[in-house]
Amino acid sequence: MERKGMFYSIASAVIFGFMPLLTKVAYQGGANAVTAASSRYLMGSLILLIILKITKTRLKITKEEGKALLRLSIFMALTPLLLYSSYQYIDSGLSTTLHFTYPVFVILLSLILYKNKMRHKQSLATLLCMSGILCLYNPSGQISLFGMAIALASGLAYAFYILFLGRSHLDRLPTLTTAFYITLLSGLELLIFALLTGTFVYRLTPTAYVAEAALGLLMSVIALTFFQKGVFLCGDVKASLLSTFEPITSTFVGMLFLGERLTPLAYVGMICILISTIILVLPDRLRVREA
């Protein structure tokens, strides 16, 4: 089951890796950060509702489950809002690098809040993951302490989401039902914020609407559902570390579709992340069969 959870976590990260490309397409069609995030969640929740109705999956939730879902949705909504806001102050490469410190936040919060013990191989995997992320960073010279703080806050918000998800007991609910309520609540929260701040954009090009629909289907339905399964099956720490496959995918997508070039240091970073994954997949103890 743990290996299965690792597979779901990696698959989720690979799908999330296409998010920058689709978001850029939406931006070119007139969308902004808040519109892209809220539309992604709301379209995803609509797709999930259709699937739930067709499959006749349980939609009813208890009061306690509702509280847990609401808490998760707040951190899920805060994550893209803070991350996209940081783009106004620092370059996207630095923002992404700082955001992907969230595996470290997950481990530290687990130690502080839940008194979890960290294994040696998790420590080594964390060190390799963070080294790999730093290698993938391609600086462009725009530095702002405020922007860096916002990007770090987005990672912290996502770390809280992962921790609370792993301890929410929502694994008793169908995975699609959990994803539906989280995306719906997150989308509504971001929509209210956009309307109050006057930042919601109504007029988009047809291509932008297609990109938003793709974001809803791929990110808010498939990737989110896979990540939830990963957290429930292999734990929050391993799931967060394995999600570092996302920047690897984003790097290759940028190279294939946006004409971006990989530096030798970026290849080193990807190798570090791959090695960290191998370390996590290896069993704690190798059993020797007696003859």
LUMRO-429047 format. One record per residue (C-alpha): residue number from 1; residue in three letters; x, y, z. Coordinates in pm, whole numbers, m for minus. Each point is the difference from the previous one (the first is absolute). Last residue first. Layout:
<nodes>
NUM,ALA,X,Y,Z
...
</nodes>
This chain:
<nodes>
291,ALA,1903,m2096,311
290,GLU,m93,304,200
289,ARG,m148,283,m194
288,VAL,162,333,67
287,ARG,m240,282,70
286,LEU,106,348,m97
285,ARG,m111,240,268
284,ASP,m166,338,m41
283,PRO,m127,m96,m345
282,LEU,119,205,m301
281,VAL,m266,232,m140
280,LEU,112,300,203
279,ILE,365,m39,m107
278,ILE,m105,m39,m364
277,THR,m197,324,26
276,SER,299,184,144
275,ILE,208,m127,m293
274,LEU,m255,139,m246
273,ILE,3,339,176
272,CYS,379,18,m9
271,ILE,5,m104,m369
270,MET,m248,278,m80
269,GLY,220,256,174
268,VAL,311,m114,m183
267,TYR,m188,37,m329
266,ALA,m97,353,104
265,LEU,367,78,73
264,PRO,90,m89,m360
263,THR,m252,267,m108
262,LEU,m324,m92,m172
261,ARG,m132,221,m279
260,GLU,m348,146,m39
259,GLY,m172,m27,m339
258,LEU,m349,33,147
257,PHE,m150,m337,m96
256,LEU,277,m258,41
255,MET,239,185,234
254,GLY,m276,147,213
253,VAL,m163,m343,24
252,PHE,335,m149,104
251,THR,44,257,278
250,SER,m361,m33,113
249,THR,45,m378,25
248,ILE,307,39,220
247,PRO,m181,268,202
246,GLU,m285,m247,69
245,PHE,221,m299,86
244,THR,45,178,333
243,SER,m332,m160,91
242,LEU,194,m302,124
241,LEU,115,195,305
240,SER,m356,111,84
239,ALA,m139,m352,m38
238,LYS,279,m144,215
237,VAL,m67,248,283
236,ASP,m382,m19,m18
235,GLY,m33,m377,18
234,CYS,23,m289,m244
233,LEU,m365,m100,m58
232,PHE,m203,299,123
231,VAL,244,258,m139
230,GLY,25,m178,m337
229,LYS,m377,m34,m31
228,GLN,m36,373,63
227,PHE,268,68,m262
226,PHE,m182,m212,m258
225,THR,m326,186,61
224,LEU,172,338,m32
223,ALA,177,m105,m321
222,ILE,m316,m139,m165
221,VAL,m274,245,96
220,SER,137,341,94
219,MET,320,m18,m207
218,LEU,m93,m188,m318
217,LEU,m371,78,m31
216,GLY,m6,354,138
215,LEU,325,99,m169
214,ALA,m135,m136,m329
213,ALA,m319,203,46
212,GLU,208,311,69
211,ALA,210,m66,m311
210,VAL,m316,m41,m209
209,TYR,m133,328,142
208,ALA,330,169,m88
207,THR,m21,m130,m358
206,PRO,m354,137,m32
205,THR,134,346,97
204,LEU,m89,139,342
203,ARG,m246,262,117
202,TYR,m108,m36,363
201,VAL,316,100,186
200,PHE,m15,m2,382
199,THR,231,252,167
198,GLY,m255,233,155
197,THR,133,m60,351
196,LEU,m334,m119,141
195,LEU,m79,m195,m318
194,ALA,340,m171,m4
193,PHE,m20,m91,371
192,ILE,m351,m143,m47
191,LEU,124,m200,m299
190,LEU,299,m127,199
189,GLU,m225,m127,280
188,LEU,m244,m150,m250
187,GLY,278,m185,m182
186,SER,147,m134,325
185,LEU,m344,m120,116
184,LEU,m73,m175,m330
183,THR,350,m146,m33
182,ILE,m1,m139,355
181,TYR,m357,m128,m26
180,PHE,59,m183,m327
179,ALA,341,m143,98
178,THR,m149,m159,312
177,THR,m287,m147,m203
176,LEU,242,m131,m261
175,THR,205,m177,268
174,PRO,m305,m177,142
173,LEU,m20,88,372
172,ARG,164,m218,265
171,ASP,337,139,m115
170,LEU,m132,325,145
169,HIS,156,m100,334
168,SER,142,357,11
167,ARG,355,m93,103
166,GLY,160,m29,m344
165,LEU,m208,289,m132
164,PHE,101,222,292
163,LEU,368,m61,m71
162,ILE,m30,50,m376
161,TYR,m203,320,35
160,PHE,240,134,265
159,ALA,289,m61,m240
158,TYR,m193,179,m276
157,ALA,m35,309,219
156,LEU,372,m13,88
155,GLY,95,m21,m367
154,SER,m221,299,m79
153,ALA,157,184,294
152,LEU,345,m57,m151
151,ALA,m119,170,m319
150,ILE,m144,289,204
149,ALA,328,42,193
148,MET,200,m1,m324
147,GLY,m222,273,m140
146,PHE,48,209,314
145,LEU,376,m52,m9
144,SER,11,109,m362
143,ILE,250,m121,m262
142,GLN,m21,22,m380
141,GLY,332,m123,m148
140,SER,m112,m266,m247
139,PRO,108,m309,193
138,ASN,m50,m354,m139
137,TYR,m106,m230,285
136,LEU,24,m368,m92
135,CYS,315,m39,211
134,LEU,m184,137,305
133,ILE,m276,m259,m50
132,GLY,257,m279,m20
131,SER,173,109,319
130,MET,m339,10,175
129,CYS,m81,m351,m121
128,LEU,346,m136,90
127,LEU,m21,136,356
126,THR,m356,m130,40
125,ALA,100,m345,m127
124,LEU,290,m13,248
123,SER,m226,96,291
122,GLN,m265,m249,m117
121,LYS,270,m270,m17
120,HIS,106,74,357
119,ARG,m354,m24,135
118,MET,m176,301,150
117,LYS,m196,m49,320
116,ASN,m346,151,28
115,LYS,m74,223,300
114,TYR,m337,100,m150
113,LEU,18,380,0
112,ILE,374,65,2
111,LEU,137,m305,m184
110,SER,m286,m15,m247
109,LEU,31,377,m49
108,LEU,369,m41,m82
107,ILE,m63,m285,m244
106,VAL,m285,176,m181
105,PHE,197,326,m7
104,VAL,292,m182,m162
103,PRO,m236,m148,m261
102,TYR,m134,357,m47
101,THR,333,139,m122
100,PHE,m148,m30,m345
99,HIS,m155,346,30
98,LEU,346,157,30
97,THR,116,m159,m326
96,THR,m325,85,m177
95,SER,24,364,103
94,LEU,369,14,m103
93,GLY,m89,m128,m346
92,SER,m307,223,m25
91,ASP,206,317,36
90,ILE,m56,216,308
89,TYR,m247,274,100
88,GLN,m313,m46,m212
87,TYR,60,m377,m23
86,SER,m49,m16,379
85,SER,m373,52,m52
84,TYR,m21,m323,m203
83,LEU,149,m196,290
82,LEU,m213,167,267
81,LEU,m329,m54,m185
80,PRO,110,m344,m121
79,THR,51,m126,360
78,LEU,m273,198,177
77,ALA,m282,m190,m172
76,MET,133,m342,106
75,PHE,64,133,350
74,ILE,m361,118,30
73,SER,m132,m315,m169
72,LEU,162,m225,261
71,ARG,m177,178,286
70,LEU,m334,m22,m181
69,LEU,50,m370,m72
68,ALA,78,m74,366
67,LYS,m306,193,117
66,GLY,m221,m181,m252
65,GLU,137,m337,110
64,GLU,m93,85,357
63,LYS,m354,100,m103
62,THR,m45,m321,m197
61,ILE,10,m29,m377
60,LYS,m252,m97,m267
59,LEU,137,m19,m353
58,ARG,28,m378,m35
57,THR,79,m117,m351
56,LYS,m281,m55,m248
55,THR,257,m62,m279
54,ILE,m172,250,m230
53,LYS,m72,245,284
52,LEU,355,m17,135
51,ILE,148,47,m348
50,ILE,m220,304,m65
49,LEU,92,145,341
48,LEU,369,m57,m71
47,ILE,m22,191,m329
46,LEU,m175,289,178
45,SER,258,m5,282
44,GLY,283,19,m255
43,MET,m164,295,m173
42,LEU,m26,177,336
41,TYR,358,m81,102
40,ARG,159,106,m329
39,SER,m223,307,m22
38,SER,113,114,345
37,ALA,370,m48,m78
36,ALA,m3,155,m348
35,THR,m216,293,109
34,VAL,226,71,298
33,ALA,318,m11,m210
32,ASN,m128,196,m300
31,ALA,m186,m112,m311
30,GLY,5,183,m333
29,GLY,70,m272,m257
28,GLN,378,23,41
27,TYR,m51,m62,372
26,ALA,m199,m318,m74
25,VAL,280,m129,m224
24,LYS,252,84,276
23,THR,m213,m197,248
22,LEU,m4,m302,m232
21,LEU,381,m1,m24
20,PRO,52,64,372
19,MET,m243,m284,92
18,PHE,164,m275,m206
17,GLY,215,m107,297
16,PHE,m317,m66,200
15,ILE,m45,m311,m218
14,VAL,351,m124,83
13,ALA,m53,74,372
12,SER,m325,m199,9
11,ALA,166,m297,m169
10,ILE,282,16,257
9,SER,m242,7,294
8,TYR,m220,m277,m148
7,PHE,305,m223,m51
6,MET,118,66,355
5,GLY,m341,m96,133
4,LYS,15,m328,m192
3,ARG,340,m68,152
2,GLU,m152,60,345
1,MET,m292,m233,m76
</nodes>
